[in-house]
Amino acid sequence: MILASQSPRRIELMREAGFDFRVAPADIDESPREGETPFELVERLAVSKAACIAGTVAEPGELVVAADTIVAIDGELLGKPADAADAHRMLRELSGRTHQVATGVCLIVAGDSARARHSFVDVTDVTFYDLTDEEIDAYVASGEPLDKAGAYGIQGVGGRLLVRGIDGDFYNVVGLPIAKTVRAIRRYAVATGS
């Protein structure tokens, strides 16, 4: 099995689930397309990553698992902040509101074009407390939000101090809905004889 991601969080979740795999991140264009919704984008990116690795790195018959996670509010993507000011802007926008975190997951068996891929999108609603500018400034100063989509990490300080609640899979917000992914891998392996 290949995990088409270099995310430390995804690697850890897959290892904790008991999978033996190698890591091969895909290099694809992640730009949104005209008129594409965030949920369409995240599934397309997962499929593109899996197909890229299945067609270049994977051995025939090897299962490729790829994922991509986005943060969206009011249909607007919130990627990784460009700088501290951008992180502050994103957190101000999320303050006191509910937003969505979506992870697209795709499974493909390399070298067998007759086998269909399996992909899905898991969505979790995340609600923030009302945040003061001082709280936002202190969190941004910690450095944690600067390399995370939506400018926060639920598994870190952000999850403990900013998040009022979630509706859905916590691990989806971390970067991989692991329980759903494990079940998909098992079903896909049985269905394809992998």
mmCIF file of the C-alpha atoms, coordinates in Angstrom:
data_MODEL
# 
_entry.id   MODEL 
# 
loop_
_atom_site.group_PDB 
_atom_site.id 
_atom_site.type_symbol 
_atom_site.label_atom_id 
_atom_site.label_alt_id 
_atom_site.label_comp_id 
_atom_site.label_asym_id 
_atom_site.label_entity_id 
_atom_site.label_seq_id 
_atom_site.pdbx_PDB_ins_code 
_atom_site.Cartn_x 
_atom_site.Cartn_y 
_atom_site.Cartn_z 
_atom_site.occupancy 
_atom_site.B_iso_or_equiv 
_atom_site.pdbx_formal_charge 
_atom_site.auth_seq_id 
_atom_site.auth_comp_id 
_atom_site.auth_asym_id 
_atom_site.auth_atom_id 
_atom_site.pdbx_PDB_model_num 
ATOM 1   C CA . MET A 1 1   ? 0.000   0.000  0.000   1.00 0.00 ? 1   MET A CA 1 
ATOM 2   C CA . ILE A 1 2   ? 1.091   3.562  -0.706  1.00 0.00 ? 2   ILE A CA 1 
ATOM 3   C CA . LEU A 1 3   ? -0.108  6.652  1.160   1.00 0.00 ? 3   LEU A CA 1 
ATOM 4   C CA . ALA A 1 4   ? 0.007   9.517  -1.328  1.00 0.00 ? 4   ALA A CA 1 
ATOM 5   C CA . SER A 1 5   ? 0.585   12.115 1.378   1.00 0.00 ? 5   SER A CA 1 
ATOM 6   C CA . GLN A 1 6   ? 3.479   13.419 3.434   1.00 0.00 ? 6   GLN A CA 1 
ATOM 7   C CA . SER A 1 7   ? 1.175   14.775 6.146   1.00 0.00 ? 7   SER A CA 1 
ATOM 8   C CA . PRO A 1 8   ? 2.589   13.659 9.511   1.00 0.00 ? 8   PRO A CA 1 
ATOM 9   C CA . ARG A 1 9   ? -0.960  13.477 10.881  1.00 0.00 ? 9   ARG A CA 1 
ATOM 10  C CA . ARG A 1 10  ? -2.188  11.156 8.097   1.00 0.00 ? 10  ARG A CA 1 
ATOM 11  C CA . ILE A 1 11  ? 0.906   8.984  8.392   1.00 0.00 ? 11  ILE A CA 1 
ATOM 12  C CA . GLU A 1 12  ? 0.390   8.651  12.145  1.00 0.00 ? 12  GLU A CA 1 
ATOM 13  C CA . LEU A 1 13  ? -3.325  7.829  11.788  1.00 0.00 ? 13  LEU A CA 1 
ATOM 14  C CA . MET A 1 14  ? -2.655  5.148  9.139   1.00 0.00 ? 14  MET A CA 1 
ATOM 15  C CA . ARG A 1 15  ? 0.115   3.598  11.268  1.00 0.00 ? 15  ARG A CA 1 
ATOM 16  C CA . GLU A 1 16  ? -2.098  3.623  14.366  1.00 0.00 ? 16  GLU A CA 1 
ATOM 17  C CA . ALA A 1 17  ? -4.752  1.805  12.303  1.00 0.00 ? 17  ALA A CA 1 
ATOM 18  C CA . GLY A 1 18  ? -2.221  -0.975 11.717  1.00 0.00 ? 18  GLY A CA 1 
ATOM 19  C CA . PHE A 1 19  ? -1.407  -0.439 8.053   1.00 0.00 ? 19  PHE A CA 1 
ATOM 20  C CA . ASP A 1 20  ? 1.981   -1.176 6.543   1.00 0.00 ? 20  ASP A CA 1 
ATOM 21  C CA . PHE A 1 21  ? 2.610   1.298  3.722   1.00 0.00 ? 21  PHE A CA 1 
ATOM 22  C CA . ARG A 1 22  ? 5.145   3.489  2.039   1.00 0.00 ? 22  ARG A CA 1 
ATOM 23  C CA . VAL A 1 23  ? 4.792   7.232  1.583   1.00 0.00 ? 23  VAL A CA 1 
ATOM 24  C CA . ALA A 1 24  ? 4.863   8.871  -1.847  1.00 0.00 ? 24  ALA A CA 1 
ATOM 25  C CA . PRO A 1 25  ? 3.391   12.388 -1.969  1.00 0.00 ? 25  PRO A CA 1 
ATOM 26  C CA . ALA A 1 26  ? 1.873   13.456 -5.268  1.00 0.00 ? 26  ALA A CA 1 
ATOM 27  C CA . ASP A 1 27  ? 2.908   16.645 -7.025  1.00 0.00 ? 27  ASP A CA 1 
ATOM 28  C CA . ILE A 1 28  ? -0.251  17.984 -8.680  1.00 0.00 ? 28  ILE A CA 1 
ATOM 29  C CA . ASP A 1 29  ? -1.796  21.347 -9.473  1.00 0.00 ? 29  ASP A CA 1 
ATOM 30  C CA . GLU A 1 30  ? -4.135  22.089 -6.580  1.00 0.00 ? 30  GLU A CA 1 
ATOM 31  C CA . SER A 1 31  ? -5.709  25.217 -8.069  1.00 0.00 ? 31  SER A CA 1 
ATOM 32  C CA . PRO A 1 32  ? -9.505  25.372 -7.883  1.00 0.00 ? 32  PRO A CA 1 
ATOM 33  C CA . ARG A 1 33  ? -11.345 25.277 -11.199 1.00 0.00 ? 33  ARG A CA 1 
ATOM 34  C CA . GLU A 1 34  ? -13.893 27.852 -12.307 1.00 0.00 ? 34  GLU A CA 1 
ATOM 35  C CA . GLY A 1 35  ? -17.244 27.149 -10.638 1.00 0.00 ? 35  GLY A CA 1 
ATOM 36  C CA . GLU A 1 36  ? -15.923 24.237 -8.573  1.00 0.00 ? 36  GLU A CA 1 
ATOM 37  C CA . THR A 1 37  ? -17.331 23.954 -5.045  1.00 0.00 ? 37  THR A CA 1 
ATOM 38  C CA . PRO A 1 38  ? -14.942 23.274 -2.155  1.00 0.00 ? 38  PRO A CA 1 
ATOM 39  C CA . PHE A 1 39  ? -16.335 19.739 -1.813  1.00 0.00 ? 39  PHE A CA 1 
ATOM 40  C CA . GLU A 1 40  ? -15.907 19.033 -5.531  1.00 0.00 ? 40  GLU A CA 1 
ATOM 41  C CA . LEU A 1 41  ? -12.368 20.408 -5.330  1.00 0.00 ? 41  LEU A CA 1 
ATOM 42  C CA . VAL A 1 42  ? -11.323 18.259 -2.373  1.00 0.00 ? 42  VAL A CA 1 
ATOM 43  C CA . GLU A 1 43  ? -12.580 15.055 -4.017  1.00 0.00 ? 43  GLU A CA 1 
ATOM 44  C CA . ARG A 1 44  ? -10.938 15.927 -7.342  1.00 0.00 ? 44  ARG A CA 1 
ATOM 45  C CA . LEU A 1 45  ? -7.625  16.601 -5.603  1.00 0.00 ? 45  LEU A CA 1 
ATOM 46  C CA . ALA A 1 46  ? -7.742  13.268 -3.749  1.00 0.00 ? 46  ALA A CA 1 
ATOM 47  C CA . VAL A 1 47  ? -8.531  11.444 -7.014  1.00 0.00 ? 47  VAL A CA 1 
ATOM 48  C CA . SER A 1 48  ? -5.758  13.317 -8.862  1.00 0.00 ? 48  SER A CA 1 
ATOM 49  C CA . LYS A 1 49  ? -3.207  12.502 -6.159  1.00 0.00 ? 49  LYS A CA 1 
ATOM 50  C CA . ALA A 1 50  ? -4.134  8.808  -6.161  1.00 0.00 ? 50  ALA A CA 1 
ATOM 51  C CA . ALA A 1 51  ? -4.072  8.603  -9.962  1.00 0.00 ? 51  ALA A CA 1 
ATOM 52  C CA . CYS A 1 52  ? -0.711  10.386 -10.121 1.00 0.00 ? 52  CYS A CA 1 
ATOM 53  C CA . ILE A 1 53  ? 0.936   7.920  -7.731  1.00 0.00 ? 53  ILE A CA 1 
ATOM 54  C CA . ALA A 1 54  ? -0.858  4.883  -9.229  1.00 0.00 ? 54  ALA A CA 1 
ATOM 55  C CA . GLY A 1 55  ? 0.467   5.859  -12.648 1.00 0.00 ? 55  GLY A CA 1 
ATOM 56  C CA . THR A 1 56  ? 4.042   6.695  -11.676 1.00 0.00 ? 56  THR A CA 1 
ATOM 57  C CA . VAL A 1 57  ? 5.308   5.244  -8.399  1.00 0.00 ? 57  VAL A CA 1 
ATOM 58  C CA . ALA A 1 58  ? 3.088   2.286  -7.500  1.00 0.00 ? 58  ALA A CA 1 
ATOM 59  C CA . GLU A 1 59  ? 3.750   -1.302 -8.497  1.00 0.00 ? 59  GLU A CA 1 
ATOM 60  C CA . PRO A 1 60  ? 0.977   -3.101 -10.400 1.00 0.00 ? 60  PRO A CA 1 
ATOM 61  C CA . GLY A 1 61  ? -1.653  -4.304 -7.939  1.00 0.00 ? 61  GLY A CA 1 
ATOM 62  C CA . GLU A 1 62  ? -0.540  -1.942 -5.179  1.00 0.00 ? 62  GLU A CA 1 
ATOM 63  C CA . LEU A 1 63  ? -3.285  -0.010 -3.425  1.00 0.00 ? 63  LEU A CA 1 
ATOM 64  C CA . VAL A 1 64  ? -2.858  3.779  -3.384  1.00 0.00 ? 64  VAL A CA 1 
ATOM 65  C CA . VAL A 1 65  ? -4.637  5.823  -0.720  1.00 0.00 ? 65  VAL A CA 1 
ATOM 66  C CA . ALA A 1 66  ? -4.760  9.591  -1.198  1.00 0.00 ? 66  ALA A CA 1 
ATOM 67  C CA . ALA A 1 67  ? -6.450  12.370 0.745   1.00 0.00 ? 67  ALA A CA 1 
ATOM 68  C CA . ASP A 1 68  ? -6.858  16.116 0.688   1.00 0.00 ? 68  ASP A CA 1 
ATOM 69  C CA . THR A 1 69  ? -8.434  18.353 3.337   1.00 0.00 ? 69  THR A CA 1 
ATOM 70  C CA . ILE A 1 70  ? -9.936  21.812 2.960   1.00 0.00 ? 70  ILE A CA 1 
ATOM 71  C CA . VAL A 1 71  ? -11.539 24.355 5.270   1.00 0.00 ? 71  VAL A CA 1 
ATOM 72  C CA . ALA A 1 72  ? -14.491 26.362 3.954   1.00 0.00 ? 72  ALA A CA 1 
ATOM 73  C CA . ILE A 1 73  ? -16.924 28.937 5.258   1.00 0.00 ? 73  ILE A CA 1 
ATOM 74  C CA . ASP A 1 74  ? -19.848 30.266 3.249   1.00 0.00 ? 74  ASP A CA 1 
ATOM 75  C CA . GLY A 1 75  ? -18.500 28.354 0.240   1.00 0.00 ? 75  GLY A CA 1 
ATOM 76  C CA . GLU A 1 76  ? -15.127 30.159 0.436   1.00 0.00 ? 76  GLU A CA 1 
ATOM 77  C CA . LEU A 1 77  ? -11.923 28.141 0.734   1.00 0.00 ? 77  LEU A CA 1 
ATOM 78  C CA . LEU A 1 78  ? -9.603  29.036 3.575   1.00 0.00 ? 78  LEU A CA 1 
ATOM 79  C CA . GLY A 1 79  ? -6.169  27.716 2.690   1.00 0.00 ? 79  GLY A CA 1 
ATOM 80  C CA . LYS A 1 80  ? -2.944  28.115 4.597   1.00 0.00 ? 80  LYS A CA 1 
ATOM 81  C CA . PRO A 1 81  ? -2.433  31.745 5.612   1.00 0.00 ? 81  PRO A CA 1 
ATOM 82  C CA . ALA A 1 82  ? 0.145   33.750 3.686   1.00 0.00 ? 82  ALA A CA 1 
ATOM 83  C CA . ASP A 1 83  ? 1.361   35.463 6.861   1.00 0.00 ? 83  ASP A CA 1 
ATOM 84  C CA . ALA A 1 84  ? 0.317   36.444 10.390  1.00 0.00 ? 84  ALA A CA 1 
ATOM 85  C CA . ALA A 1 85  ? -2.065  39.135 9.155   1.00 0.00 ? 85  ALA A CA 1 
ATOM 86  C CA . ASP A 1 86  ? -3.788  36.640 6.875   1.00 0.00 ? 86  ASP A CA 1 
ATOM 87  C CA . ALA A 1 87  ? -4.068  34.155 9.762   1.00 0.00 ? 87  ALA A CA 1 
ATOM 88  C CA . HIS A 1 88  ? -5.640  36.883 11.890  1.00 0.00 ? 88  HIS A CA 1 
ATOM 89  C CA . ARG A 1 89  ? -8.138  37.674 9.093   1.00 0.00 ? 89  ARG A CA 1 
ATOM 90  C CA . MET A 1 90  ? -9.159  34.000 8.778   1.00 0.00 ? 90  MET A CA 1 
ATOM 91  C CA . LEU A 1 91  ? -9.580  33.517 12.516  1.00 0.00 ? 91  LEU A CA 1 
ATOM 92  C CA . ARG A 1 92  ? -11.640 36.708 12.739  1.00 0.00 ? 92  ARG A CA 1 
ATOM 93  C CA . GLU A 1 93  ? -13.876 35.302 9.973   1.00 0.00 ? 93  GLU A CA 1 
ATOM 94  C CA . LEU A 1 94  ? -14.273 31.973 11.825  1.00 0.00 ? 94  LEU A CA 1 
ATOM 95  C CA . SER A 1 95  ? -14.918 33.619 15.209  1.00 0.00 ? 95  SER A CA 1 
ATOM 96  C CA . GLY A 1 96  ? -18.319 32.695 16.656  1.00 0.00 ? 96  GLY A CA 1 
ATOM 97  C CA . ARG A 1 97  ? -19.343 30.816 13.521  1.00 0.00 ? 97  ARG A CA 1 
ATOM 98  C CA . THR A 1 98  ? -19.633 27.303 12.148  1.00 0.00 ? 98  THR A CA 1 
ATOM 99  C CA . HIS A 1 99  ? -17.486 26.272 9.191   1.00 0.00 ? 99  HIS A CA 1 
ATOM 100 C CA . GLN A 1 100 ? -16.862 23.032 7.338   1.00 0.00 ? 100 GLN A CA 1 
ATOM 101 C CA . VAL A 1 101 ? -13.778 20.869 7.131   1.00 0.00 ? 101 VAL A CA 1 
ATOM 102 C CA . ALA A 1 102 ? -13.925 18.388 4.259   1.00 0.00 ? 102 ALA A CA 1 
ATOM 103 C CA . THR A 1 103 ? -11.534 15.568 3.440   1.00 0.00 ? 103 THR A CA 1 
ATOM 104 C CA . GLY A 1 104 ? -11.611 13.812 0.098   1.00 0.00 ? 104 GLY A CA 1 
ATOM 105 C CA . VAL A 1 105 ? -10.245 10.257 0.104   1.00 0.00 ? 105 VAL A CA 1 
ATOM 106 C CA . CYS A 1 106 ? -9.492  8.130  -2.952  1.00 0.00 ? 106 CYS A CA 1 
ATOM 107 C CA . LEU A 1 107 ? -8.422  4.489  -3.325  1.00 0.00 ? 107 LEU A CA 1 
ATOM 108 C CA . ILE A 1 108 ? -6.968  3.166  -6.594  1.00 0.00 ? 108 ILE A CA 1 
ATOM 109 C CA . VAL A 1 109 ? -5.259  -0.120 -7.451  1.00 0.00 ? 109 VAL A CA 1 
ATOM 110 C CA . ALA A 1 110 ? -2.244  0.608  -9.661  1.00 0.00 ? 110 ALA A CA 1 
ATOM 111 C CA . GLY A 1 111 ? -1.959  -0.949 -13.097 1.00 0.00 ? 111 GLY A CA 1 
ATOM 112 C CA . ASP A 1 112 ? -5.501  -2.227 -13.388 1.00 0.00 ? 112 ASP A CA 1 
ATOM 113 C CA . SER A 1 113 ? -7.583  0.196  -15.406 1.00 0.00 ? 113 SER A CA 1 
ATOM 114 C CA . ALA A 1 114 ? -10.517 -2.236 -15.321 1.00 0.00 ? 114 ALA A CA 1 
ATOM 115 C CA . ARG A 1 115 ? -10.935 -1.628 -11.602 1.00 0.00 ? 115 ARG A CA 1 
ATOM 116 C CA . ALA A 1 116 ? -12.890 1.460  -10.695 1.00 0.00 ? 116 ALA A CA 1 
ATOM 117 C CA . ARG A 1 117 ? -11.509 3.828  -8.135  1.00 0.00 ? 117 ARG A CA 1 
ATOM 118 C CA . HIS A 1 118 ? -13.385 4.490  -4.928  1.00 0.00 ? 118 HIS A CA 1 
ATOM 119 C CA . SER A 1 119 ? -13.605 8.014  -3.564  1.00 0.00 ? 119 SER A CA 1 
ATOM 120 C CA . PHE A 1 120 ? -15.653 9.860  -0.976  1.00 0.00 ? 120 PHE A CA 1 
ATOM 121 C CA . VAL A 1 121 ? -15.808 13.174 0.876   1.00 0.00 ? 121 VAL A CA 1 
ATOM 122 C CA . ASP A 1 122 ? -16.347 13.417 4.624   1.00 0.00 ? 122 ASP A CA 1 
ATOM 123 C CA . VAL A 1 123 ? -17.546 16.731 6.055   1.00 0.00 ? 123 VAL A CA 1 
ATOM 124 C CA . THR A 1 124 ? -17.360 17.911 9.661   1.00 0.00 ? 124 THR A CA 1 
ATOM 125 C CA . ASP A 1 125 ? -18.911 21.106 11.017  1.00 0.00 ? 125 ASP A CA 1 
ATOM 126 C CA . VAL A 1 126 ? -16.645 22.998 13.411  1.00 0.00 ? 126 VAL A CA 1 
ATOM 127 C CA . THR A 1 127 ? -17.943 25.848 15.573  1.00 0.00 ? 127 THR A CA 1 
ATOM 128 C CA . PHE A 1 128 ? -15.630 28.445 17.105  1.00 0.00 ? 128 PHE A CA 1 
ATOM 129 C CA . TYR A 1 129 ? -16.127 30.474 20.240  1.00 0.00 ? 129 TYR A CA 1 
ATOM 130 C CA . ASP A 1 130 ? -16.413 34.243 19.827  1.00 0.00 ? 130 ASP A CA 1 
ATOM 131 C CA . LEU A 1 131 ? -12.780 35.331 19.804  1.00 0.00 ? 131 LEU A CA 1 
ATOM 132 C CA . THR A 1 132 ? -11.314 38.614 20.954  1.00 0.00 ? 132 THR A CA 1 
ATOM 133 C CA . ASP A 1 133 ? -8.528  40.278 18.991  1.00 0.00 ? 133 ASP A CA 1 
ATOM 134 C CA . GLU A 1 134 ? -6.229  39.568 21.930  1.00 0.00 ? 134 GLU A CA 1 
ATOM 135 C CA . GLU A 1 135 ? -7.025  35.827 21.793  1.00 0.00 ? 135 GLU A CA 1 
ATOM 136 C CA . ILE A 1 136 ? -6.449  35.770 18.045  1.00 0.00 ? 136 ILE A CA 1 
ATOM 137 C CA . ASP A 1 137 ? -3.173  37.694 18.351  1.00 0.00 ? 137 ASP A CA 1 
ATOM 138 C CA . ALA A 1 138 ? -1.893  35.349 21.072  1.00 0.00 ? 138 ALA A CA 1 
ATOM 139 C CA . TYR A 1 139 ? -2.776  32.271 19.004  1.00 0.00 ? 139 TYR A CA 1 
ATOM 140 C CA . VAL A 1 140 ? -1.181  33.679 15.850  1.00 0.00 ? 140 VAL A CA 1 
ATOM 141 C CA . ALA A 1 141 ? 1.948   34.558 17.866  1.00 0.00 ? 141 ALA A CA 1 
ATOM 142 C CA . SER A 1 142 ? 2.237   30.883 18.872  1.00 0.00 ? 142 SER A CA 1 
ATOM 143 C CA . GLY A 1 143 ? 3.026   30.095 15.219  1.00 0.00 ? 143 GLY A CA 1 
ATOM 144 C CA . GLU A 1 144 ? 0.620   27.140 15.134  1.00 0.00 ? 144 GLU A CA 1 
ATOM 145 C CA . PRO A 1 145 ? -1.832  28.611 12.605  1.00 0.00 ? 145 PRO A CA 1 
ATOM 146 C CA . LEU A 1 146 ? 0.744   29.623 10.005  1.00 0.00 ? 146 LEU A CA 1 
ATOM 147 C CA . ASP A 1 147 ? 1.021   26.264 8.220   1.00 0.00 ? 147 ASP A CA 1 
ATOM 148 C CA . LYS A 1 148 ? -2.559  25.042 8.582   1.00 0.00 ? 148 LYS A CA 1 
ATOM 149 C CA . ALA A 1 149 ? -5.595  25.407 6.345   1.00 0.00 ? 149 ALA A CA 1 
ATOM 150 C CA . GLY A 1 150 ? -8.070  27.722 8.020   1.00 0.00 ? 150 GLY A CA 1 
ATOM 151 C CA . ALA A 1 151 ? -5.275  29.017 10.268  1.00 0.00 ? 151 ALA A CA 1 
ATOM 152 C CA . TYR A 1 152 ? -5.807  26.539 13.096  1.00 0.00 ? 152 TYR A CA 1 
ATOM 153 C CA . GLY A 1 153 ? -5.001  23.008 14.171  1.00 0.00 ? 153 GLY A CA 1 
ATOM 154 C CA . ILE A 1 154 ? -7.718  21.123 16.012  1.00 0.00 ? 154 ILE A CA 1 
ATOM 155 C CA . GLN A 1 155 ? -5.205  18.652 17.454  1.00 0.00 ? 155 GLN A CA 1 
ATOM 156 C CA . GLY A 1 156 ? -3.174  21.476 18.999  1.00 0.00 ? 156 GLY A CA 1 
ATOM 157 C CA . VAL A 1 157 ? -3.737  24.625 21.011  1.00 0.00 ? 157 VAL A CA 1 
ATOM 158 C CA . GLY A 1 158 ? -6.352  25.805 18.516  1.00 0.00 ? 158 GLY A CA 1 
ATOM 159 C CA . GLY A 1 159 ? -8.605  22.862 19.248  1.00 0.00 ? 159 GLY A CA 1 
ATOM 160 C CA . ARG A 1 160 ? -8.315  23.363 22.975  1.00 0.00 ? 160 ARG A CA 1 
ATOM 161 C CA . LEU A 1 161 ? -8.868  27.130 23.041  1.00 0.00 ? 161 LEU A CA 1 
ATOM 162 C CA . LEU A 1 162 ? -10.855 28.133 19.937  1.00 0.00 ? 162 LEU A CA 1 
ATOM 163 C CA . VAL A 1 163 ? -13.245 25.289 19.140  1.00 0.00 ? 163 VAL A CA 1 
ATOM 164 C CA . ARG A 1 164 ? -16.604 25.270 20.931  1.00 0.00 ? 164 ARG A CA 1 
ATOM 165 C CA . GLY A 1 165 ? -17.760 22.038 19.319  1.00 0.00 ? 165 GLY A CA 1 
ATOM 166 C CA . ILE A 1 166 ? -17.778 19.782 16.294  1.00 0.00 ? 166 ILE A CA 1 
ATOM 167 C CA . ASP A 1 167 ? -20.479 17.836 14.497  1.00 0.00 ? 167 ASP A CA 1 
ATOM 168 C CA . GLY A 1 168 ? -18.851 14.935 12.713  1.00 0.00 ? 168 GLY A CA 1 
ATOM 169 C CA . ASP A 1 169 ? -15.562 13.055 12.757  1.00 0.00 ? 169 ASP A CA 1 
ATOM 170 C CA . PHE A 1 170 ? -12.790 14.699 14.807  1.00 0.00 ? 170 PHE A CA 1 
ATOM 171 C CA . TYR A 1 171 ? -10.112 12.870 12.792  1.00 0.00 ? 171 TYR A CA 1 
ATOM 172 C CA . ASN A 1 172 ? -11.565 14.264 9.583   1.00 0.00 ? 172 ASN A CA 1 
ATOM 173 C CA . VAL A 1 173 ? -10.617 17.704 10.891  1.00 0.00 ? 173 VAL A CA 1 
ATOM 174 C CA . VAL A 1 174 ? -7.150  16.389 11.767  1.00 0.00 ? 174 VAL A CA 1 
ATOM 175 C CA . GLY A 1 175 ? -6.775  15.366 8.110   1.00 0.00 ? 175 GLY A CA 1 
ATOM 176 C CA . LEU A 1 176 ? -8.141  11.846 7.593   1.00 0.00 ? 176 LEU A CA 1 
ATOM 177 C CA . PRO A 1 177 ? -11.461 10.299 8.647   1.00 0.00 ? 177 PRO A CA 1 
ATOM 178 C CA . ILE A 1 178 ? -9.579  7.181  9.689   1.00 0.00 ? 178 ILE A CA 1 
ATOM 179 C CA . ALA A 1 179 ? -12.484 4.931  10.751  1.00 0.00 ? 179 ALA A CA 1 
ATOM 180 C CA . LYS A 1 180 ? -14.317 5.558  7.466   1.00 0.00 ? 180 LYS A CA 1 
ATOM 181 C CA . THR A 1 181 ? -11.062 5.175  5.510   1.00 0.00 ? 181 THR A CA 1 
ATOM 182 C CA . VAL A 1 182 ? -10.246 1.835  7.168   1.00 0.00 ? 182 VAL A CA 1 
ATOM 183 C CA . ARG A 1 183 ? -13.697 0.531  6.297   1.00 0.00 ? 183 ARG A CA 1 
ATOM 184 C CA . ALA A 1 184 ? -13.376 1.791  2.724   1.00 0.00 ? 184 ALA A CA 1 
ATOM 185 C CA . ILE A 1 185 ? -9.976  0.096  2.332   1.00 0.00 ? 185 ILE A CA 1 
ATOM 186 C CA . ARG A 1 186 ? -11.376 -3.200 3.617   1.00 0.00 ? 186 ARG A CA 1 
ATOM 187 C CA . ARG A 1 187 ? -14.466 -3.038 1.366   1.00 0.00 ? 187 ARG A CA 1 
ATOM 188 C CA . TYR A 1 188 ? -12.417 -1.955 -1.646  1.00 0.00 ? 188 TYR A CA 1 
ATOM 189 C CA . ALA A 1 189 ? -9.841  -4.709 -1.096  1.00 0.00 ? 189 ALA A CA 1 
ATOM 190 C CA . VAL A 1 190 ? -12.583 -7.355 -0.924  1.00 0.00 ? 190 VAL A CA 1 
ATOM 191 C CA . ALA A 1 191 ? -14.409 -5.947 -3.961  1.00 0.00 ? 191 ALA A CA 1 
ATOM 192 C CA . THR A 1 192 ? -11.262 -5.780 -6.099  1.00 0.00 ? 192 THR A CA 1 
ATOM 193 C CA . GLY A 1 193 ? -9.540  -8.890 -4.780  1.00 0.00 ? 193 GLY A CA 1 
ATOM 194 C CA . SER A 1 194 ? -6.531  -6.849 -3.599  1.00 0.00 ? 194 SER A CA 1 
# 
